[in-house]
């Protein structure tokens, strides 16, 4: 997406900005009147690409889970994030002592 916008910015002739400076336009006016309108095609293409990527990723979990609610339709990365956040939460042991995630992984649980 950034490369598409960069290509759009490089396609804007410098003469337009120079002419606007001569006419007394400030930076915001040049951006609003010259840069943004000339970037609209590049922004449109970038948004179409992003939408197609989102739709391409969406179909597999939706078809596999038949659109079930809850966490059944989470992608692998989102499910991994959810399980890591649950795993990293300290587990209370006895009277204020807690097991750290490292101790939980190694099977070492301190005795109170």
QUILIN-V806107 format. One record per residue. N is the residue number from 1. RES is the residue in one letter. SS is DSSP state (H for helix, E for strand, - for the rest). BURIAL is 1 if it has 16 or more other C-alpha atoms within 10 Angstrom, else 0. Layout:
n/res/ss/burial
N/RES/SS/BURIAL
N/RES/SS/BURIAL
This chain:
n/res/ss/burial
1/X/-/0
2/X/H/0
3/X/H/0
4/X/H/1
5/X/H/1
6/X/H/0
7/X/H/0
8/X/H/1
9/X/H/0
10/X/H/0
11/X/-/0
12/X/-/0
13/X/-/0
14/X/H/0
15/X/H/0
16/X/H/0
17/X/H/1
18/X/H/0
19/X/H/0
20/X/H/1
21/X/H/0
22/X/H/0
23/X/-/0
24/X/-/0
25/X/-/0
26/X/-/0
27/X/H/0
28/X/H/0
29/X/H/0
30/X/H/1
31/X/H/0
32/X/H/0
33/X/H/0
34/X/H/1
35/X/H/1
36/X/H/0
37/X/H/0
38/X/H/1
39/X/H/1
40/X/H/0
41/X/H/0
42/X/H/1
43/X/H/1
44/X/H/0
45/X/H/0
46/X/H/1
47/X/H/0
48/X/H/0
49/X/H/0
50/X/H/0
51/X/H/0
52/X/H/0
53/X/H/0
54/X/H/0
55/X/H/0
56/X/H/0
57/X/H/0
58/X/H/0
59/X/H/0
60/X/H/0
61/X/H/1
62/X/H/0
63/X/H/0
64/X/H/0
65/X/H/0
66/X/-/0
67/X/-/0
68/X/-/0
69/X/-/0
70/X/H/0
71/X/H/0
72/X/H/0
73/X/H/1
74/X/-/1
75/X/-/0
76/X/H/0
77/X/H/0
78/X/H/0
79/X/H/0
80/X/H/0
81/X/H/0
82/X/H/0
83/X/H/0
84/X/H/0
85/X/H/0
86/X/H/0
87/X/H/0
88/X/H/0
89/X/-/0
90/X/-/0
91/X/E/0
92/X/E/0
93/X/-/0
94/X/-/0
95/X/-/0
96/X/-/0
97/X/-/0
98/X/E/0
99/X/E/1
100/X/-/1
101/X/H/0
102/X/H/0
103/X/H/0
104/X/H/0
105/X/H/0
106/X/H/0
107/X/-/0
108/X/-/0
109/X/-/0
110/X/-/0
111/X/-/0
112/X/-/0
